[in-house]
Amino acid sequence: QVQLVESGGGLVQPGGSLRLSCAASGSFSSINAMAWYRQAPGKQRELVAEITSNGRTTYADSAKGRFTISRDNAKNMVYLQMNSLEPEDTAVYYCNADIARNFGLWNHWGRGTQVTVSS
């Protein structure tokens, strides 16, 4: 069984920073793309940033210049450094990964971590 567990969320003032972490555990061969999504109340889940297994990154326009996604393949972890946070960034942030196991590629989600940006 594969699990993705997020951590690092919390309450931060506008202009502040947070670093989210996501750890993949369980039995698998490898991890392909990893990503962060977010879902604000009343809105659809949206992609924030994605990183491939060789480090190529993609960002939503709202994240460009403020957020940085990175990963540690040896530790099976992905991170999201968020700077200059705005109230509009308030959402539940979810980790997502394409994980190879049992001769297939499976998409997995974490349970999410709440990020609240408020003064």
Summary of the structure (lengths in Angstrom):
residues: 119
radius of gyration: 13.9
end to end distance: 40.0
largest distance: 48.5
contacts: 357
relative contact order: 0.32
helix: 3%
strand: 58%
